């Protein structure tokens, strides 16, 4: 809220395109800051709370599951 006041005041969050653009921009900045290491970027994107490592591990496991199902 502090860094994206217009996004909330103008209710830009009603637009999927605006939300998607913001999440991609935010994740790209985390990916760059983490030297391009995907799993570190996912952890950084989720913040610094105690559960961020678990969140990253869950995303990693889900990604591996999806890979097995889709073959991609």
Secondary structure, 3 states (H helix, E strand, C coil): CCCCHHHHHCCHHHCHHHHHHHHHHHHHHHHHHCCCCHHHHHHHHCCCCCCHHHHHHHHHHHHHHHHHHHCC
